[in-house]
Amino acid sequence: MLFNPFKKGGGGKKRTSLETVLNDLTQKAPSSANCSQVKTHTGEEANEDLGRAFLFKYNQDLFVHNKNKVFYISTPDGIKAQDKSLLTGKDEVIHLWFLFNRIPHTLDCRVMGRIRFPNDMLGELDPRVPLAYALKPVGVIRKTDKRQFLRYSHKVGHGGMRVYSQVLFDLYITNTDVTFPETGSLPSYLNDFNFVPFSEQAEVAEEKPEEVVKFMKNSLRVNSRENRVVFVGKPHMEERTNKVSLLEMGQSDVLGLETSKDESRTFYIRKPPRMSSDRNDPFGLQEGDTIVLGFNTRVSTESPTEYYELVSEVTRVGTENMTVRTNGDIRKEAGIPVEMDDFSVGGIKVEANDALLTYFLGDEHKAMPLEDKIEALESSCYLLNFYPKLRFNRETNVYEPELPMRIQILGKVVRTETSTPQEDEPAEITGMGMKFYYDPSEYSRDTFSYDRWELIRDFKENKHFREVHNSLNGLIAFLESQSR
């Protein structure tokens, strides 16, 4: 269907509110936006990711047809040329998401139709393509830097809820070399960036495989008995999509910690709980399979928990146990430990101290103006590594969420908290609100880490924090019923 915005239309009273929205959009002038279809041409609710689209500009200004109250976007990246079922009629509504001053904004629009620009206009258009979709706003532009979800307190005295010790986290943050644009859309995928570790000694000092196994066993011995375990992950390629993911198979006891004194690169673990007996099942394990074992150790009460990953190989599968061998490929969590005040499905609030600001901003951050600090923090992308600490008993274990040892998310600072400036001292950043932006998408069997990340759309959440949210809702209802 082609929509002609240049033909004469009937008169009528001007819609001031719609003009205001278009003026606001013109002032913000995003060059692109991430699009999702939220209503089909039949009026049914939808949740279809359409990818990124460019907003047309004419003579370098956002192109708005004032008479018809529409603006124009290019064909979104996610719509294939042969797909004629999307954006076909006037009843479709799409959701636009873009950054302005590095703050997320959203706008819902009705699709008025597809148009072809006259040839004499193409020279002044950006992008210079003849076909476009005409959109009419159906609401106002909304800032989404505020919390949109229920917040759970993580530290006593912070947040509006009591702390539920059944679900807590250790949080480590690693800086990256990704810089977010000030205005416009974000890429649907990130796959070409580097991490900037807080600790240069991310690798364990031991070199020989036998010494690495000895280090692992000594690390587990200092833990309480229930924490002398490894979390088993299996890199697996899905034949249908050719994408590799890390299958989480649960935690397994490490055997022989108290009695074994032999120095060997081989050790023994229980079969993980999610392991399948079917060798053709993705969760099946057999000789020669590569697995990634995660474990932790608490050196002292004053120091944070240390987290490690050990790449290993299954050499034998028994009735209840497995024999595992490693070549010594072990790595330590390389981020900086951070205190978390509260969390939700969509983001977290963390405390800021001198060590954290020095890591993020550099040694000279104290001399930077406050506005420059905030701008630098809000423009950067950070890797958030959450390590769940679950404490459930027989009465509450039905509400225990199934979580891996580590939840990985790429996030962004969307707001900051500052101290009250003193007479002779400037205000300091004391806290930061961070929003979840990217979920891990594809796992590398070469580096044993995620190397492709997918943008979290407005209508979706990280699956693990959604699991935590559902778990806490049930737990809170149960505890309140018990206290009546």
CORGIRA-V626014 format. One record per helix or strand of 2 or more residues. SS is the DSSP state (H for helix, E for strand). FROM is the first residue (numbers start at 1). TO is the last residue. If there is no record, write none. Layout:
# CORGIRA-V626014
ss & from & to
SS & FROM & TO
SS & FROM & TO
This chain:
# CORGIRA-V626014
ss & from & to
H & 16 & 28
E & 32 & 39
E & 45 & 55
E & 57 & 58
E & 61 & 62
E & 64 & 65
E & 70 & 73
E & 93 & 100
E & 103 & 116
H & 119 & 124
E & 125 & 126
E & 131 & 137
E & 142 & 143
E & 152 & 153
E & 167 & 179
E & 189 & 190
E & 195 & 196
H & 209 & 221
H & 225 & 227
E & 229 & 238
E & 243 & 255
E & 266 & 270
E & 290 & 297
E & 306 & 317
E & 321 & 332
E & 336 & 338
E & 340 & 343
E & 347 & 351
H & 354 & 361
H & 365 & 367
H & 370 & 379
E & 380 & 390
H & 397 & 399
E & 407 & 418
E & 429 & 444
E & 449 & 455
H & 463 & 482
